[in-house]
Amino acid sequence: LEKCEVDDRSDIEKSTNAAAFTLGEAFRDEAIARSGAAVQITIASHNAGYDDARFGSKKSSNLLPAYLRFAKVVGPVNGHKLIGESIQCPDRSSEGYCGSALHAETQHYVYPILAQHLLAVCYYAQNYPQNPAFEGWVDYVAAADGYCKKFKIPNKTDAGGWKRGGTP
């Protein structure tokens, strides 16, 4: 992968390959891997970029430099707190950083994705427990203290009647 032209965003194969490549860069970074928050930082890098310094353009809003600055202040043992403690702006449309290491949009980018993932895990583990792809998640639904117990997870029939976009 050498570049992804702006017009290539509508090409599903090129844009998917480019996204996988750039997400992989962040996920494989040694400092980010040691952070304890590699998944969250990688997700955030999809919004704010991983490290444009490799292209000769340093951006303090990129996740690698933002993480390194944060870890320098709080210590690397607390690096996993970057995303949570960086949520300072009231919403994603706020201007600037609101005293955070991350831009407002990036501050509010990660948690909806993680929430959707957790809800999907609960839904598929509950409704398709025999499917090998989901059987590893069944404990989250079945266990008395499984986190899926905290949500009202619909069954297949109820979800099948929803309009596209997830609303009844």
MARLOVEX-249375 format. One record per residue: x, y, z of N, C-alpha, C in turn; residue in three letters. Coordinates in Angstrom, 1 decimal, decimal comma, m for minus. Layout:
BEGIN
[[X Y Z] [X Y Z] [X Y Z] ALA];
...
This chain:
BEGIN
[[0,9 m1,2 0,0] [0,0 0,0 0,0] [0,9 1,2 0,0] LEU];
[[0,8 2,0 m1,0] [1,6 3,2 m1,1] [0,8 4,5 m0,8] GLU];
[[m0,4 4,5 m1,3] [m1,2 5,7 m1,0] [m2,7 5,4 m1,3] LYS];
[[m3,6 6,2 m0,7] [m5,0 6,0 m1,0] [m5,5 7,4 m1,4] CYS];
[[m5,8 7,6 m2,6] [m6,2 8,9 m3,1] [m7,6 9,1 m2,5] GLU];
[[m7,9 10,4 m2,3] [m9,2 10,8 m1,7] [m10,4 10,1 m2,5] VAL];
[[m10,3 10,1 m3,8] [m11,3 9,5 m4,6] [m11,4 8,0 m4,4] ASP];
[[m10,3 7,4 m3,8] [m10,3 5,9 m3,6] [m11,2 5,5 m2,4] ASP];
[[m11,7 6,5 m1,6] [m12,5 6,2 m0,5] [m13,8 5,4 m0,9] ARG];
[[m14,3 5,7 m2,1] [m15,5 5,0 m2,5] [m15,2 3,6 m3,1] SER];
[[m13,9 3,3 m3,3] [m13,5 1,9 m3,7] [m13,4 1,0 m2,5] ASP];
[[m14,3 0,1 m2,3] [m14,4 m0,6 m1,1] [m13,2 m1,5 m0,8] ILE];
[[m12,6 m2,0 m1,8] [m11,4 m2,8 m1,7] [m10,2 m2,0 m1,3] GLU];
[[m10,0 m0,9 m2,0] [m8,8 0,0 m1,7] [m9,0 0,6 m0,3] LYS];
[[m10,2 1,1 0,0] [m10,4 1,8 1,3] [m10,3 0,8 2,4] SER];
[[m10,8 m0,4 2,3] [m10,7 m1,4 3,3] [m9,2 m1,8 3,6] THR];
[[m8,5 m2,0 2,5] [m7,1 m2,3 2,6] [m6,3 m1,2 3,3] ASN];
[[m6,6 0,0 2,9] [m5,9 1,2 3,5] [m6,2 1,3 5,0] ALA];
[[m7,5 1,1 5,3] [m7,9 1,2 6,8] [m7,2 0,1 7,6] ALA];
[[m7,2 m1,2 7,0] [m6,6 m2,3 7,7] [m5,1 m2,0 7,9] ALA];
[[m4,4 m1,5 6,9] [m3,0 m1,1 7,0] [m2,7 m0,1 8,0] PHE];
[[m3,5 1,0 8,0] [m3,2 2,1 8,9] [m3,6 1,7 10,4] THR];
[[m4,7 1,0 10,5] [m5,0 0,5 11,9] [m3,9 m0,4 12,4] LEU];
[[m3,4 m1,3 11,5] [m2,3 m2,2 11,9] [m1,1 m1,5 12,3] GLY];
[[m0,7 m0,4 11,7] [0,4 0,4 12,1] [0,3 0,8 13,6] GLU];
[[m0,8 1,4 14,0] [m1,0 1,8 15,3] [m1,0 0,6 16,3] ALA];
[[m1,7 m0,4 15,9] [m1,8 m1,6 16,8] [m0,5 m2,3 17,0] PHE];
[[0,4 m2,3 16,1] [1,7 m2,9 16,2] [2,8 m2,1 16,8] ARG];
[[2,5 m0,8 17,0] [3,5 0,1 17,6] [3,9 m0,4 19,0] ASP];
[[5,2 m0,4 19,3] [5,6 m1,0 20,5] [5,1 m0,2 21,7] GLU];
[[5,2 1,1 21,7] [4,7 2,0 22,8] [3,2 1,8 23,0] ALA];
[[2,5 1,8 21,9] [1,0 1,7 22,0] [0,7 0,3 22,6] ILE];
[[1,4 m0,7 22,1] [1,1 m2,1 22,5] [1,4 m2,3 24,0] ALA];
[[2,3 m1,5 24,6] [2,6 m1,6 26,0] [1,7 m0,7 26,8] ARG];
[[0,9 0,1 26,2] [0,1 1,1 26,9] [m1,0 0,5 27,7] SER];
[[m1,5 m0,7 27,4] [m2,7 m1,3 28,0] [m4,0 m0,8 27,4] GLY];
[[m3,9 0,0 26,4] [m5,0 0,6 25,7] [m4,9 0,5 24,2] ALA];
[[m4,2 m0,5 23,7] [m3,9 m0,6 22,3] [m5,1 m0,6 21,4] ALA];
[[m6,2 m1,2 21,8] [m7,4 m1,3 21,0] [m8,0 0,1 21,0] VAL];
[[m8,2 0,8 22,1] [m8,8 2,1 22,1] [m7,9 3,1 21,4] GLN];
[[m6,6 3,1 21,5] [m5,8 4,0 20,8] [m5,8 3,8 19,3] ILE];
[[m5,8 2,5 18,9] [m5,9 2,2 17,5] [m7,2 2,7 16,9] THR];
[[m8,3 2,5 17,6] [m9,6 3,0 17,1] [m9,5 4,5 17,0] ILE];
[[m9,0 5,2 18,0] [m8,9 6,7 17,9] [m8,0 7,1 16,8] ALA];
[[m6,9 6,3 16,5] [m6,0 6,7 15,4] [m6,7 6,7 14,1] SER];
[[m7,8 5,9 13,9] [m8,6 5,9 12,7] [m9,2 7,3 12,5] HIS];
[[m9,5 8,0 13,6] [m10,0 9,4 13,5] [m9,0 10,4 13,4] ASN];
[[m7,9 10,3 14,2] [m7,0 11,4 14,4] [m5,6 11,1 13,7] ALA];
[[m5,5 9,9 13,2] [m4,2 9,5 12,6] [m3,3 8,9 13,6] GLY];
[[m2,4 8,1 13,1] [m1,4 7,4 14,0] [m0,2 8,2 14,2] TYR];
[[0,6 8,5 13,2] [1,8 9,3 13,3] [2,3 9,8 12,0] ASP];
[[1,9 11,0 11,7] [2,2 11,5 10,4] [3,7 11,9 10,3] ASP];
[[4,4 11,8 11,4] [5,9 12,2 11,3] [6,6 11,3 10,3] ALA];
[[6,1 10,1 10,1] [6,7 9,2 9,1] [6,6 9,7 7,7] ARG];
[[5,7 10,7 7,5] [5,6 11,4 6,2] [6,3 12,8 6,2] PHE];
[[7,0 13,1 7,3] [7,7 14,4 7,4] [6,8 15,5 7,9] GLY];
[[5,6 15,1 8,4] [4,7 16,2 8,9] [4,3 15,8 10,3] SER];
[[4,8 16,4 11,3] [4,5 16,1 12,7] [3,1 16,8 13,1] LYS];
[[2,2 15,9 13,6] [0,9 16,5 14,1] [0,8 16,0 15,6] LYS];
[[0,6 17,0 16,4] [0,5 16,7 17,9] [m0,8 16,0 18,1] SER];
[[m1,8 16,1 17,2] [m3,1 15,5 17,4] [m3,1 14,0 17,0] SER];
[[m2,0 13,5 16,4] [m1,9 12,1 16,1] [m1,8 11,3 17,3] ASN];
[[m2,2 10,1 17,3] [m2,3 9,3 18,6] [m0,9 8,9 19,2] LEU];
[[0,1 8,6 18,4] [1,3 8,2 19,0] [1,9 9,4 19,7] LEU];
[[2,1 10,6 19,1] [2,6 11,7 19,9] [1,7 12,1 21,1] PRO];
[[0,4 12,0 20,9] [m0,5 12,3 22,0] [m0,3 11,3 23,2] ALA];
[[m0,2 10,0 22,8] [0,0 9,0 23,9] [1,3 9,2 24,6] TYR];
[[2,4 9,5 23,8] [3,7 9,6 24,4] [3,8 10,9 25,4] LEU];
[[3,1 12,0 25,0] [3,0 13,1 25,9] [2,2 12,8 27,1] ARG];
[[1,1 12,1 27,0] [0,3 11,7 28,1] [1,1 10,8 29,0] PHE];
[[1,7 9,8 28,5] [2,5 8,8 29,3] [3,6 9,5 30,0] ALA];
[[4,2 10,5 29,4] [5,3 11,2 30,1] [4,8 11,9 31,3] LYS];
[[3,6 12,4 31,3] [3,0 13,2 32,4] [2,5 12,2 33,5] VAL];
[[1,7 11,2 33,1] [1,1 10,3 34,1] [1,9 9,0 34,4] VAL];
[[2,9 8,8 33,6] [3,7 7,6 33,8] [3,2 6,5 32,9] GLY];
[[4,1 5,7 32,3] [3,6 4,6 31,4] [2,7 3,6 32,0] PRO];
[[2,8 3,4 33,3] [1,9 2,4 34,0] [0,4 2,9 33,9] VAL];
[[0,2 4,2 33,7] [m1,1 4,8 33,6] [m1,5 5,1 32,2] ASN];
[[m0,7 4,7 31,2] [m1,0 5,0 29,8] [m2,3 4,5 29,3] GLY];
[[m2,9 3,5 30,0] [m4,2 3,0 29,6] [m5,3 3,9 29,8] HIS];
[[m5,1 5,0 30,6] [m6,1 6,0 30,9] [m6,2 7,1 29,8] LYS];
[[m5,4 7,0 28,8] [m5,4 8,1 27,8] [m6,8 8,4 27,3] LEU];
[[m7,5 7,5 26,8] [m8,8 7,7 26,1] [m9,8 8,2 27,1] ILE];
[[m10,0 7,5 28,2] [m11,0 7,9 29,2] [m10,7 9,3 29,8] GLY];
[[m9,5 9,6 30,2] [m9,2 10,8 30,8] [m9,1 12,0 29,8] GLU];
[[m9,1 11,7 28,6] [m9,0 12,7 27,6] [m10,4 13,3 27,2] SER];
[[m11,4 12,7 27,7] [m12,8 13,2 27,3] [m13,0 14,4 28,2] ILE];
[[m12,8 15,5 27,6] [m12,9 16,8 28,4] [m14,0 17,7 27,7] GLN];
[[m14,1 17,6 26,4] [m15,1 18,4 25,7] [m16,5 17,8 25,9] CYS];
[[m17,5 18,7 26,0] [m18,9 18,2 26,2] [m19,4 17,3 25,1] PRO];
[[m19,0 17,6 23,9] [m19,5 16,7 22,7] [m18,4 16,8 21,6] ASP];
[[m18,7 16,0 20,6] [m17,7 16,0 19,5] [m17,6 17,2 18,6] ARG];
[[m18,7 18,0 18,7] [m18,7 19,2 17,9] [m18,0 20,4 18,5] SER];
[[m17,6 20,2 19,7] [m16,8 21,3 20,4] [m15,6 21,7 19,6] SER];
[[m15,2 22,9 19,8] [m14,0 23,4 19,1] [m12,7 23,0 19,9] GLU];
[[m11,7 22,6 19,3] [m10,4 22,4 19,9] [m10,3 21,2 20,8] GLY];
[[m9,6 21,3 21,9] [m9,2 20,2 22,7] [m9,7 20,2 24,1] TYR];
[[m10,2 21,4 24,6] [m10,8 21,5 25,9] [m9,8 21,1 27,0] CYS];
[[m8,5 21,3 26,8] [m7,5 20,9 27,8] [m7,1 19,5 27,7] GLY];
[[m7,5 18,8 26,7] [m7,2 17,4 26,5] [m6,0 17,1 25,6] SER];
[[m5,5 15,9 25,6] [m4,5 15,5 24,6] [m5,1 15,3 23,2] ALA];
[[m6,4 15,1 23,2] [m7,1 14,7 22,0] [m8,1 15,8 21,5] LEU];
[[m8,3 15,9 20,2] [m9,3 16,8 19,7] [m10,7 16,4 20,1] HIS];
[[m11,6 17,3 20,2] [m13,0 17,0 20,6] [m13,6 15,8 19,9] ALA];
[[m13,5 15,8 18,6] [m14,1 14,7 17,8] [m13,5 13,4 18,2] GLU];
[[m12,2 13,4 18,3] [m11,5 12,1 18,7] [m11,8 11,7 20,1] THR];
[[m12,0 12,6 21,0] [m12,4 12,3 22,4] [m13,7 11,5 22,4] GLN];
[[m14,6 11,8 21,5] [m15,9 11,2 21,5] [m16,1 10,1 20,3] HIS];
[[m15,0 9,7 19,8] [m15,0 8,7 18,7] [m14,9 7,3 19,2] TYR];
[[m14,2 7,0 20,2] [m13,9 5,6 20,6] [m15,1 4,9 21,4] VAL];
[[m15,7 5,6 22,4] [m16,6 4,9 23,2] [m17,9 4,4 22,5] TYR];
[[m18,4 5,1 21,5] [m19,6 4,5 20,8] [m19,2 3,2 20,0] PRO];
[[m18,0 3,2 19,5] [m17,5 2,0 18,8] [m17,4 0,8 19,8] ILE];
[[m16,8 1,1 20,9] [m16,7 0,0 21,9] [m18,0 m0,4 22,4] LEU];
[[m18,9 0,5 22,7] [m20,3 0,1 23,1] [m21,0 m0,7 22,1] ALA];
[[m20,9 m0,4 20,8] [m21,5 m1,2 19,8] [m20,9 m2,6 19,7] GLN];
[[m19,6 m2,7 19,9] [m19,0 m4,0 19,9] [m19,5 m4,8 21,1] HIS];
[[m19,6 m4,2 22,3] [m20,1 m5,0 23,5] [m21,5 m5,4 23,3] LEU];
[[m22,3 m4,6 22,7] [m23,7 m4,9 22,5] [m23,8 m6,0 21,4] LEU];
[[m23,0 m6,0 20,4] [m23,0 m7,0 19,4] [m22,5 m8,3 19,9] ALA];
[[m21,5 m8,3 20,8] [m21,1 m9,5 21,5] [m22,2 m10,2 22,2] VAL];
[[m22,9 m9,4 23,0] [m24,1 m9,9 23,8] [m25,2 m10,4 22,9] CYS];
[[m25,5 m9,7 21,8] [m26,6 m10,1 20,9] [m26,2 m11,4 20,2] TYR];
[[m25,0 m11,5 19,6] [m24,7 m12,7 18,9] [m24,4 m13,9 19,8] TYR];
[[m23,9 m13,7 21,0] [m23,7 m14,8 21,9] [m25,0 m15,3 22,4] ALA];
[[m26,0 m14,5 22,6] [m27,3 m14,9 23,1] [m28,1 m15,6 22,0] GLN];
[[m28,0 m15,1 20,8] [m28,9 m15,6 19,7] [m28,3 m16,6 18,8] ASN];
[[m27,0 m16,8 18,9] [m26,3 m17,7 18,0] [m25,2 m18,4 18,8] TYR];
[[m25,5 m19,0 20,0] [m24,5 m19,6 20,9] [m23,8 m20,8 20,3] PRO];
[[m24,4 m21,5 19,4] [m23,8 m22,7 18,8] [m22,9 m22,4 17,6] GLN];
[[m22,9 m21,2 17,1] [m22,1 m20,8 16,0] [m20,6 m20,7 16,6] ASN];
[[m19,7 m21,4 16,0] [m18,3 m21,3 16,4] [m17,7 m19,9 16,6] PRO];
[[m18,2 m19,0 15,7] [m17,7 m17,7 15,8] [m18,1 m16,9 17,0] ALA];
[[m19,1 m17,4 17,7] [m19,7 m16,6 18,8] [m19,6 m17,4 20,1] PHE];
[[m19,3 m18,7 20,1] [m19,4 m19,5 21,3] [m18,4 m19,1 22,4] GLU];
[[m17,3 m18,4 22,0] [m16,4 m17,9 23,0] [m17,0 m16,8 23,9] GLY];
[[m18,1 m16,2 23,4] [m18,7 m15,1 24,1] [m19,9 m15,5 25,0] TRP];
[[m20,3 m16,7 24,9] [m21,5 m17,2 25,6] [m21,4 m16,9 27,1] VAL];
[[m20,3 m17,0 27,7] [m20,2 m16,8 29,2] [m20,6 m15,4 29,5] ASP];
[[m20,4 m14,4 28,7] [m20,8 m13,1 29,0] [m22,3 m12,9 29,1] TYR];
[[m23,1 m13,9 28,4] [m24,5 m13,9 28,5] [m25,0 m14,8 29,6] VAL];
[[m24,4 m16,0 29,7] [m24,9 m17,0 30,6] [m24,5 m16,8 32,0] ALA];
[[m23,3 m16,3 32,3] [m22,8 m16,2 33,7] [m23,7 m15,2 34,4] ALA];
[[m23,9 m15,5 35,7] [m24,8 m14,6 36,5] [m24,2 m13,2 36,6] ALA];
[[m22,9 m13,1 36,6] [m22,2 m11,8 36,6] [m21,7 m11,3 35,3] ASP];
[[m22,1 m12,0 34,2] [m21,7 m11,6 32,9] [m22,2 m10,2 32,5] GLY];
[[m21,4 m9,4 31,8] [m21,8 m8,0 31,6] [m23,0 m7,9 30,7] TYR];
[[m23,3 m8,9 30,0] [m24,5 m8,8 29,1] [m25,8 m8,7 30,0] CYS];
[[m25,7 m9,2 31,2] [m26,9 m9,1 32,1] [m27,3 m7,7 32,4] LYS];
[[m26,4 m6,8 32,1] [m26,8 m5,4 32,4] [m27,6 m4,7 31,3] LYS];
[[m27,7 m5,4 30,2] [m28,4 m4,8 29,0] [m29,7 m5,7 28,7] PHE];
[[m30,6 m5,0 28,1] [m31,8 m5,8 27,6] [m31,5 m6,1 26,1] LYS];
[[m31,0 m7,3 25,9] [m30,6 m7,8 24,6] [m31,8 m8,4 23,9] ILE];
[[m32,1 m7,9 22,7] [m33,2 m8,5 22,0] [m33,0 m9,9 21,5] PRO];
[[m34,1 m10,6 21,2] [m33,9 m11,9 20,6] [m33,9 m11,7 19,1] ASN];
[[m33,7 m12,8 18,3] [m33,6 m12,7 16,8] [m34,9 m12,2 16,2] LYS];
[[m36,0 m12,6 16,7] [m37,3 m12,3 16,2] [m37,5 m10,8 16,3] THR];
[[m37,3 m10,3 17,5] [m37,5 m8,8 17,8] [m36,6 m8,0 16,9] ASP];
[[m35,3 m8,4 16,9] [m34,3 m7,6 16,1] [m34,6 m7,7 14,6] ALA];
[[m35,2 m8,8 14,1] [m35,5 m9,0 12,7] [m36,6 m8,0 12,2] GLY];
[[m37,4 m7,5 13,1] [m38,4 m6,6 12,8] [m38,0 m5,1 12,8] GLY];
[[m36,8 m4,9 13,1] [m36,3 m3,5 13,2] [m36,0 m3,0 11,8] TRP];
[[m36,1 m1,7 11,6] [m35,8 m1,0 10,4] [m34,2 m0,9 10,3] LYS];
[[m33,7 m0,8 9,2] [m32,3 m0,6 9,0] [m31,8 0,6 9,9] ARG];
[[m30,8 0,4 10,7] [m30,3 1,4 11,6] [m30,6 1,1 13,0] GLY];
[[m31,3 0,0 13,3] [m31,5 m0,5 14,6] [m32,6 0,0 15,4] GLY];
[[m33,6 0,7 14,8] [m34,7 1,2 15,6] [m35,9 0,4 15,3] THR];
[[m36,7 0,2 16,3] [m38,0 m0,6 16,2] [m39,0 0,1 15,3] PRO];
